Amino acid sequence: MRRKIPGTDVLIAFETAARHLSFTRAAAELSLTQSAVCRQIAGLEQYLGVPLFNRIKKRISLTDAGQQYAKQIREDLARLERDTLSVMAHQGSGGVLELAVIPTFATRWLIPRLGEFNAQHPEVTLNLTTRAEPFMFTDTPFDAAIHFGDPIWPGAVAEYLFGEEIVPVCSPKLLEQEKLPLDPHDLKRFTLLHQSARPDAWHQWFDMVHIADINAMRGPRYELFSMLVEAARASLGVALVPRFFVLNELSSGELVVPCTHPMKSERGYYLVYPERKSTSVALQTFMQWLLDRAQRYRADTPCVG
């Protein structure tokens, strides 16, 4: 039975016109005449039985149906292009894995180790996109994600990677008149830097060292740990960060640990993926490598568990 799907050239013309809100600019991008684009759009509206654009004098705007259809078609065309490029790139072997990953984890832990993965598995292309918050796999193009928190993700399998040890860090310039290590009470005199997704981190740390007479919520907040690290390097205050995010800065002396009171997080890093992707060769290849690499990391760094 013939599928009720408009031709891709028509859908591309519609998506381009919807993106520009202009038939003229769509025609220029597609190297077509304006009349050709107008005919394609009119034919699509006739085929669907609904208007996609409001036409008021020389201006156009999307109808409600047009807005919804444009969003879906844009995603479908992008997915079709990715699949096509994947086949072209791998000539039928290997595959492409779309991975959502926490930004600082990607730059500080995963990417520095990907050379090993690429050398062992050149047939797999790993595309990384940063996502800080959980999402529904059904609404995105991702095959898997690296997630920090609890092993709970609706409709997904969670594979434990490792935990983390949280430490206070700051620039040595901030402590030029101080004798290290500081007593935890001494941190009352410094600005506390927070990561937005973990607003209670300093409160938990002060609870751990049995200090209650302090406003642990004071101080500026930064969206990403990478921003928090840069703020600490710039002597803006003292930050709480996972130790493995700042190994290079601690080694070089750009950052120091003012108080020797690390806090082990109760949560951890997980590779999560939808059950329907469990047979993906590219995912299985990457997962086996990642779990092995995480196990080696845990063995080398007992504090992360």
C-alpha positions in Angstrom: 0.0 0.0 0.0 1.3 3.4 -0.9 2.4 5.5 2.1 0.7 8.8 2.6 3.9 10.8 2.8 4.6 13.9 0.7 7.8 14.0 -1.3 11.0 15.0 0.5 11.5 18.0 -1.8 8.1 19.3 -0.8 8.8 18.8 2.9 12.2 20.5 2.5 10.6 23.5 0.8 8.0 23.8 3.6 10.6 23.5 6.4 12.8 26.1 4.8 9.9 28.5 4.2 8.7 27.9 7.8 12.2 28.6 9.2 12.6 31.9 7.3 8.9 32.9 7.3 9.6 33.9 3.7 9.0 32.2 0.4 11.6 34.4 -1.2 14.4 33.5 1.2 13.4 29.8 1.0 13.7 30.0 -2.8 17.1 31.6 -2.5 18.4 28.9 -0.1 17.0 26.1 -2.2 18.1 27.6 -5.6 14.5 27.7 -6.8 12.2 30.4 -8.0 9.8 31.9 -5.6 6.8 30.7 -7.7 8.2 27.1 -7.5 8.3 27.3 -3.7 4.8 28.8 -3.6 3.5 25.9 -5.8 5.1 23.3 -3.6 3.6 24.8 -0.4 0.1 25.2 -2.0 0.3 21.6 -3.2 1.3 20.4 0.3 -1.6 22.3 1.9 -4.0 20.8 -0.6 -2.6 17.4 0.1 -3.0 17.8 3.9 -6.3 19.6 3.7 -5.2 22.3 6.1 -3.6 25.7 5.6 0.0 25.9 6.9 0.6 29.6 6.4 -1.4 32.7 7.0 -0.9 35.1 4.0 -1.5 38.7 4.8 -0.5 41.1 2.1 3.2 40.4 1.4 3.8 38.7 4.8 3.4 35.2 5.9 3.1 33.5 9.3 2.6 29.9 10.3 -0.9 28.7 11.4 -1.1 26.6 14.5 -1.1 23.5 12.4 1.8 24.8 10.4 3.9 25.4 13.6 3.3 21.9 14.9 4.0 20.3 11.5 7.1 22.4 10.9 8.6 21.3 14.2 8.0 17.6 13.5 9.2 17.8 9.9 12.4 19.6 11.0 13.1 16.8 13.5 12.3 14.1 10.9 14.4 15.6 8.2 17.4 16.0 10.6 17.0 12.3 11.7 16.8 11.2 8.0 20.0 13.2 7.2 21.8 11.7 10.2 20.9 8.2 9.1 21.9 8.9 5.6 25.3 10.3 6.6 25.8 7.3 8.9 25.4 4.8 6.1 27.6 6.9 3.8 30.3 7.2 6.4 30.4 3.6 7.4 29.5 1.9 4.2 27.1 -0.4 6.1 29.5 -1.3 8.9 29.9 0.0 12.5 27.5 2.8 13.2 26.8 6.2 14.8 26.0 6.6 18.5 24.2 9.7 19.7 25.2 10.3 23.3 23.8 12.9 25.7 26.3 13.7 28.4 26.8 16.1 31.3 28.9 19.0 30.1 31.8 19.0 32.5 31.9 15.2 32.7 32.3 15.2 29.0 35.2 17.7 28.9 37.0 16.6 32.1 36.6 12.8 32.1 35.2 11.3 28.9 36.8 13.2 26.0 40.4 12.8 27.3 39.8 9.0 27.2 38.1 8.8 23.8 41.3 8.5 21.9 41.6 5.0 23.3 38.0 4.1 22.2 38.5 5.6 18.7 41.7 3.6 18.3 40.0 0.3 19.3 36.8 0.9 17.5 37.2 3.2 14.4 34.0 1.7 12.9 31.9 3.6 15.5 31.3 7.3 15.4 30.4 8.8 18.8 28.5 12.1 18.6 28.3 14.0 21.9 25.6 16.5 22.9 25.5 18.1 26.3 22.3 17.6 28.4 22.3 18.5 32.1 18.8 17.3 32.9 17.0 13.9 32.4 14.7 13.6 29.3 12.5 11.2 27.6 14.3 9.2 25.0 11.2 9.0 22.9 11.3 12.7 22.4 15.0 13.0 21.3 17.4 11.4 18.8 19.7 10.1 21.6 20.7 6.4 21.8 22.0 6.7 25.4 23.0 9.3 28.0 25.5 9.7 30.9 23.6 10.8 33.9 24.5 11.8 37.4 22.1 11.0 40.2 20.2 7.8 41.1 19.7 4.8 38.9 16.1 5.8 38.1 15.2 6.7 34.5 11.7 5.8 33.2 11.9 3.2 30.4 15.7 2.9 30.5 18.4 0.6 31.7 21.0 2.1 34.1 24.6 0.9 34.2 26.7 2.1 37.2 30.0 3.8 36.3 31.3 5.3 39.5 30.7 7.7 42.4 32.5 10.9 43.2 34.4 12.7 46.0 33.5 16.3 46.5 36.2 18.7 47.8 36.4 22.5 48.4 38.8 24.2 46.1 40.0 27.8 45.6 42.8 29.8 44.1 46.0 29.9 46.2 45.9 33.7 45.7 42.8 33.7 48.0 44.8 32.2 50.8 48.0 34.2 50.6 47.7 35.3 54.3 46.4 31.9 55.5 48.1 28.8 56.8 46.9 25.6 55.3 45.0 23.5 55.9 42.2 25.7 57.1 39.8 24.8 59.8 36.3 24.3 58.3 35.1 27.3 60.5 37.5 29.5 58.5 35.4 29.2 55.4 32.8 31.5 56.9 35.1 34.3 55.9 35.1 33.4 52.2 32.5 33.7 49.4 30.9 30.3 48.8 30.5 29.3 45.1 27.6 27.1 44.2 26.6 24.8 41.2 23.0 25.5 40.3 21.9 21.9 40.1 23.3 21.1 43.5 22.1 24.0 45.7 22.4 22.0 48.9 26.0 20.9 48.4 27.6 23.4 50.8 24.9 22.8 53.4 25.6 19.0 53.2 29.3 19.7 53.5 29.0 21.9 56.6 26.7 19.3 58.1 29.4 16.7 57.5 31.9 18.8 59.5 29.3 19.6 62.2 29.1 23.3 61.6 25.6 24.7 61.9 26.1 28.5 62.6 26.6 29.5 59.0 24.4 30.5 56.1 25.5 27.8 53.6 23.2 29.1 50.9 25.0 32.5 50.5 27.1 33.2 47.4 26.7 33.2 43.6 25.5 30.2 41.6 26.9 28.9 38.3 25.1 26.6 35.9 28.0 24.4 35.0 30.9 22.9 37.0 33.3 24.2 34.3 32.1 27.7 35.2 32.5 27.0 38.9 36.1 25.9 38.3 36.9 29.0 36.4 35.3 31.2 39.1 37.5 29.5 41.7 40.6 30.0 39.5 39.6 33.7 39.3 39.7 34.0 43.1 36.0 34.7 43.3 35.5 32.3 46.2 35.7 28.7 47.4 33.9 26.0 45.3 32.7 22.5 46.0 33.5 20.3 43.0 34.1 16.6 42.2 37.8 16.0 42.7 38.3 14.3 39.3 37.0 17.5 37.6 40.0 19.5 38.9 42.9 17.0 38.9 44.9 19.1 36.4 44.4 22.4 38.2 45.3 20.8 41.6 48.4 19.2 40.0 49.5 22.5 38.4 48.8 24.5 41.6 46.2 26.7 40.0 43.8 25.4 42.6 44.3 24.1 46.1 42.2 22.2 48.6 41.9 24.6 51.6 40.3 22.0 54.0 41.1 18.4 54.0 37.5 17.2 54.5 36.3 15.5 51.3 32.7 14.5 51.0 31.7 11.3 49.3 28.5 11.7 47.3 25.6 9.2 47.8 24.8 9.4 44.1 26.8 8.3 41.1 27.3 8.4 37.3 25.4 6.1 35.1 25.1 5.1 31.5 21.4 5.0 30.7 19.7 3.8 27.5 16.2 2.8 26.4 15.5 -1.0 26.4 14.7 -0.9 22.7 18.4 0.1 22.0 19.8 -2.9 23.9 20.6 -4.7 20.6 22.4 -1.8 19.0 25.9 -2.9 18.0 27.3 0.6 18.3 25.8 1.0 21.8 27.0 -2.4 23.0 30.5 -1.7 21.7 30.7 1.7 23.5 29.1 0.4 26.7 31.5 -2.5 27.0 34.5 -0.1 26.6 33.0 2.5 29.0 32.2 0.0 31.7 35.7 -1.5 31.5 37.2 2.0 31.6 35.0 3.0 34.6 36.0 -0.2 36.4 39.7 0.6 35.9 39.1 4.2 37.1 37.4 2.9 40.3 40.3 0.5 40.9 42.8 3.4 40.5 40.7 5.8 42.5 39.1 4.0 45.5 37.5 7.2 46.9 35.0 7.3 44.0 33.6 3.8 44.8 
